[in-house]
């Protein structure tokens, strides 16, 4: 506690001294030299000591409330890095949704997917389902590293506003599938499925 009071007094004096420094932008070195004298080695050593004491006290106070760590079993199954698994047989592609006054644009990250497998379903004008297949590589030799995901993918997205299936279009470029939907309600539009040709 004594160290804290001394350091606080020293900090207050340093603050007062620093506020009185005259800074000339053409010759800043004089002010820097004066700052070095005010904030000397002793000052920084006191700050470091107090910081260390505070960290030890915080750790000691928190120690009884931290539950013991449970050991997790090692998983031998490889996890995909670019996709979140929806279930054991499907990947869920990373997606963004954009909205303007006229339309909603859904952008899905799908590098290397089979364009003929793409199926898009619009339900109740607010739910968009995207599914298809990501093709695997057919390279010769033994795979020494696997980070990409292959096989069926599926993603169901809640759209921010009602959209119509009329005028819906899709495009695929640079690994991104983009689906364009016009905002608005259409009469008697329940569920519509499209086989997109890209």
DAQUIJO-V274646 format. One record per residue. N is the residue number from 1. RES is the residue in one letter. SS is DSSP state (@ for helix, = for strand, . for the rest). PHI is phi in degrees with one decimal (999 if undefined). Layout:
# DAQUIJO-V274646
n=N res=RES ss=SS phi=PHI
n=N res=RES ss=SS phi=PHI
This chain:
# DAQUIJO-V274646
n=1 res=X ss=. phi=999
n=2 res=X ss=@ phi=-62.9
n=3 res=X ss=@ phi=-60.7
n=4 res=X ss=@ phi=-63.1
n=5 res=X ss=@ phi=-63.5
n=6 res=X ss=@ phi=-63.2
n=7 res=X ss=@ phi=-66.5
n=8 res=X ss=@ phi=-64.0
n=9 res=X ss=@ phi=-63.2
n=10 res=X ss=@ phi=-65.0
n=11 res=X ss=@ phi=-64.8
n=12 res=X ss=@ phi=-65.0
n=13 res=X ss=@ phi=-62.8
n=14 res=X ss=@ phi=-62.7
n=15 res=X ss=@ phi=-62.8
n=16 res=X ss=@ phi=-63.5
n=17 res=X ss=@ phi=-63.9
n=18 res=X ss=@ phi=-66.5
n=19 res=X ss=@ phi=-69.8
n=20 res=X ss=. phi=-90.9
n=21 res=X ss=. phi=-66.3
n=22 res=X ss=. phi=-95.3
n=23 res=X ss=. phi=-103.0
n=24 res=X ss=. phi=-111.2
n=25 res=X ss=. phi=-61.3
n=26 res=X ss=. phi=-77.5
n=27 res=X ss=. phi=-135.6
n=28 res=X ss=. phi=-75.4
n=29 res=X ss=@ phi=-66.4
n=30 res=X ss=@ phi=-65.1
n=31 res=X ss=@ phi=-64.2
n=32 res=X ss=@ phi=-64.0
n=33 res=X ss=@ phi=-63.3
n=34 res=X ss=@ phi=-66.1
n=35 res=X ss=@ phi=-63.4
n=36 res=X ss=@ phi=-62.1
n=37 res=X ss=@ phi=-72.2
n=38 res=X ss=@ phi=-69.5
n=39 res=X ss=. phi=-97.8
n=40 res=X ss=. phi=-81.5
n=41 res=X ss=@ phi=-59.5
n=42 res=X ss=@ phi=-59.8
n=43 res=X ss=@ phi=-60.0
n=44 res=X ss=@ phi=-68.4
n=45 res=X ss=@ phi=-65.9
n=46 res=X ss=@ phi=-62.9
n=47 res=X ss=@ phi=-60.8
n=48 res=X ss=@ phi=-63.5
n=49 res=X ss=@ phi=-62.8
n=50 res=X ss=@ phi=-63.6
n=51 res=X ss=@ phi=-61.7
n=52 res=X ss=@ phi=-64.5
n=53 res=X ss=@ phi=-63.1
n=54 res=X ss=@ phi=-64.5
n=55 res=X ss=@ phi=-64.9
n=56 res=X ss=@ phi=-64.9
n=57 res=X ss=@ phi=-67.4
n=58 res=X ss=@ phi=-62.5
n=59 res=X ss=@ phi=-65.6
n=60 res=X ss=@ phi=-67.5
n=61 res=X ss=@ phi=-68.2
n=62 res=X ss=@ phi=-84.0
n=63 res=X ss=@ phi=-55.3
n=64 res=X ss=. phi=-67.5
n=65 res=X ss=. phi=-89.6
n=66 res=X ss=. phi=-83.7
n=67 res=X ss=. phi=-72.3
n=68 res=X ss=. phi=-67.2
n=69 res=X ss=. phi=-75.8
n=70 res=X ss=. phi=-97.0
n=71 res=X ss=. phi=-75.6
n=72 res=X ss=. phi=-95.8
n=73 res=X ss=. phi=-73.9
n=74 res=X ss=. phi=-72.0
n=75 res=X ss=. phi=-96.5
n=76 res=X ss=. phi=-89.7
n=77 res=X ss=. phi=-71.9
n=78 res=X ss=. phi=-71.6
n=79 res=X ss=. phi=-103.3
n=80 res=X ss=. phi=-72.3
n=81 res=X ss=. phi=-94.4
n=82 res=X ss=. phi=-93.8
n=83 res=X ss=. phi=-133.1
n=84 res=X ss== phi=-98.1
n=85 res=X ss== phi=-76.5
n=86 res=X ss=. phi=-82.9
n=87 res=X ss=. phi=-156.7
n=88 res=X ss=. phi=-68.9
n=89 res=X ss=. phi=-112.0
n=90 res=X ss=. phi=-131.2
n=91 res=X ss== phi=-101.3
n=92 res=X ss== phi=-117.1
n=93 res=X ss=. phi=-68.1
n=94 res=X ss=. phi=-68.0
n=95 res=X ss== phi=-137.3
n=96 res=X ss== phi=-123.7
n=97 res=X ss== phi=-124.8
n=98 res=X ss== phi=-117.9
n=99 res=X ss== phi=-137.2
n=100 res=X ss=. phi=-124.6
n=101 res=X ss=. phi=-67.7
n=102 res=X ss=. phi=-101.8
n=103 res=X ss== phi=-146.5
n=104 res=X ss== phi=-119.9
n=105 res=X ss== phi=-119.3
n=106 res=X ss== phi=-107.8
n=107 res=X ss== phi=-119.3
n=108 res=X ss== phi=-114.8
n=109 res=X ss== phi=-85.4
n=110 res=X ss=. phi=-138.6
n=111 res=X ss=. phi=-69.4
n=112 res=X ss=. phi=75.4
n=113 res=X ss== phi=-84.7
n=114 res=X ss=. phi=-77.1
n=115 res=X ss=@ phi=-61.5
n=116 res=X ss=@ phi=-73.4
n=117 res=X ss=@ phi=-89.5
n=118 res=X ss=. phi=-68.0
n=119 res=X ss== phi=-133.9
n=120 res=X ss== phi=-119.7
n=121 res=X ss== phi=-124.6
n=122 res=X ss== phi=-111.6
n=123 res=X ss== phi=-118.7
n=124 res=X ss=. phi=52.7
n=125 res=X ss=. phi=62.1
n=126 res=X ss=. phi=-133.6
n=127 res=X ss== phi=-118.5
n=128 res=X ss== phi=-115.2
n=129 res=X ss== phi=-114.3
n=130 res=X ss== phi=-125.1
n=131 res=X ss== phi=-144.2
n=132 res=X ss== phi=174.4
n=133 res=X ss== phi=-133.5
n=134 res=X ss== phi=-94.9
n=135 res=X ss=. phi=-72.8
n=136 res=X ss=. phi=-89.1
n=137 res=X ss=. phi=-82.8
n=138 res=X ss=. phi=-111.9
n=139 res=X ss=. phi=-82.4
n=140 res=X ss=. phi=-75.4
n=141 res=X ss=. phi=97.0
n=142 res=X ss=. phi=-95.3
n=143 res=X ss=. phi=-74.8
n=144 res=X ss=. phi=-99.6
n=145 res=X ss=. phi=-152.0
n=146 res=X ss=. phi=-133.6
n=147 res=X ss=. phi=-125.1
n=148 res=X ss=. phi=-78.2
n=149 res=X ss=. phi=-109.9
n=150 res=X ss=. phi=-132.3
n=151 res=X ss== phi=106.9
n=152 res=X ss== phi=-67.6
n=153 res=X ss== phi=-125.4
n=154 res=X ss== phi=-154.3
n=155 res=X ss== phi=-145.0
n=156 res=X ss== phi=-113.4
n=157 res=X ss== phi=-123.0
n=158 res=X ss== phi=-87.7
n=159 res=X ss=. phi=-82.5
n=160 res=X ss=. phi=-70.8
n=161 res=X ss=. phi=-141.5
n=162 res=X ss=. phi=-70.6
n=163 res=X ss== phi=-130.7
n=164 res=X ss== phi=-112.2
n=165 res=X ss== phi=-77.9
n=166 res=X ss== phi=-65.9
n=167 res=X ss== phi=78.0
n=168 res=X ss== phi=-66.4
n=169 res=X ss== phi=-142.6
n=170 res=X ss== phi=-132.8
n=171 res=X ss== phi=-141.8
n=172 res=X ss== phi=-128.9
n=173 res=X ss== phi=-155.2
n=174 res=X ss=. phi=52.4
n=175 res=X ss=. phi=81.5
n=176 res=X ss== phi=-114.6
n=177 res=X ss== phi=-95.7
n=178 res=X ss== phi=-118.7
n=179 res=X ss== phi=-115.7
n=180 res=X ss== phi=-106.8
n=181 res=X ss== phi=-127.8
n=182 res=X ss== phi=-80.1
n=183 res=X ss== phi=-69.6
n=184 res=X ss=. phi=123.0
n=185 res=X ss=. phi=-103.6
n=186 res=X ss=. phi=-119.2
n=187 res=X ss=. phi=-66.9
n=188 res=X ss=. phi=54.6
n=189 res=X ss=. phi=-104.9
n=190 res=X ss=. phi=-92.8
n=191 res=X ss== phi=-136.1
n=192 res=X ss== phi=-129.2
n=193 res=X ss== phi=-115.1
n=194 res=X ss== phi=-122.1
n=195 res=X ss=. phi=-103.3
n=196 res=X ss=. phi=-73.4
n=197 res=X ss=. phi=-107.2
n=198 res=X ss=. phi=-112.5
